[in-house]
Amino acid sequence: MIYLDSCALVKYYLREDGSRAVQAKLQEESKHQSGIFMSVVGYAEMMAIFARRWREKLLQDKQREVLQDQFQDDWLFHIDHVELTVVVLGFIPDLVKRYPLKGSDAIHLASALWLRDAVRLGKRLEPARGSLTFATSDKQLARAAEYEQLEVFDPEDTP
């Protein structure tokens, strides 16, 4: 089972350092049907990334539309959403006290910790199976996740 933040997932759609690693990891997770997860905040982040790249003239209109459509299809049919609940928000005060995280990064880490704990407690989360891997290319967020004893996958560190 894998939890992705937007800086990791964007590599699936745009050619960047680590794109092949993310594509391989997601294919592996899909094959094992263990679950691909992301916070609902990731939806806004992904749409903002595509729009920013378009405004910066790194994407043409048609490319942006195709990427948004691909992502929306994946969002609806292949990515399981972690809702921004009071329980998830409850992790945030301690996380931002311990680590220098941006707000959205704190949400992603809190969401992954909630997911890990929910699976450990035997909550029925389909299709969650196996151990949780936290995917990010943000070094600060990766360090915080490691301190929280999550297995971290940084696609940029993968050969």
ChimeraX attribute file (.defattr): number of C-alpha atoms within 10 A of each C-alpha:
attribute: neighborCount
match mode: 1-to-1
recipient: residues
	/A:1	21
	/A:2	23
	/A:3	29
	/A:4	25
	/A:5	27
	/A:6	24
	/A:7	18
	/A:8	23
	/A:9	23
	/A:10	21
	/A:11	20
	/A:12	19
	/A:13	18
	/A:14	12
	/A:15	10
	/A:16	12
	/A:17	14
	/A:18	18
	/A:19	20
	/A:20	17
	/A:21	20
	/A:22	25
	/A:23	16
	/A:24	13
	/A:25	17
	/A:26	19
	/A:27	12
	/A:28	13
	/A:29	15
	/A:30	14
	/A:31	10
	/A:32	13
	/A:33	14
	/A:34	18
	/A:35	22
	/A:36	20
	/A:37	25
	/A:38	25
	/A:39	25
	/A:40	17
	/A:41	19
	/A:42	22
	/A:43	15
	/A:44	11
	/A:45	16
	/A:46	21
	/A:47	17
	/A:48	12
	/A:49	15
	/A:50	21
	/A:51	18
	/A:52	14
	/A:53	13
	/A:54	17
	/A:55	12
	/A:56	10
	/A:57	10
	/A:58	13
	/A:59	17
	/A:60	12
	/A:61	12
	/A:62	10
	/A:63	13
	/A:64	19
	/A:65	15
	/A:66	12
	/A:67	18
	/A:68	17
	/A:69	12
	/A:70	12
	/A:71	21
	/A:72	16
	/A:73	12
	/A:74	12
	/A:75	17
	/A:76	10
	/A:77	9
	/A:78	14
	/A:79	18
	/A:80	20
	/A:81	18
	/A:82	20
	/A:83	14
	/A:84	15
	/A:85	10
	/A:86	8
	/A:87	12
	/A:88	20
	/A:89	15
	/A:90	12
	/A:91	17
	/A:92	20
	/A:93	11
	/A:94	11
	/A:95	19
	/A:96	16
	/A:97	9
	/A:98	11
	/A:99	15
	/A:100	13
	/A:101	17
	/A:102	11
	/A:103	10
	/A:104	15
	/A:105	23
	/A:106	22
	/A:107	24
	/A:108	28
	/A:109	27
	/A:110	25
	/A:111	29
	/A:112	27
	/A:113	21
	/A:114	19
	/A:115	21
	/A:116	19
	/A:117	12
	/A:118	14
	/A:119	18
	/A:120	11
	/A:121	9
	/A:122	8
	/A:123	11
	/A:124	9
	/A:125	12
	/A:126	11
	/A:127	14
	/A:128	21
	/A:129	14
	/A:130	13
	/A:131	14
	/A:132	22
	/A:133	18
	/A:134	27
	/A:135	27
	/A:136	25
	/A:137	22
	/A:138	15
	/A:139	10
	/A:140	15
	/A:141	23
	/A:142	21
	/A:143	14
	/A:144	21
	/A:145	24
	/A:146	13
	/A:147	12
	/A:148	12
	/A:149	10
	/A:150	20
	/A:151	16
	/A:152	20
	/A:153	21
	/A:154	19
	/A:155	24
	/A:156	18
	/A:157	10
	/A:158	12
	/A:159	7
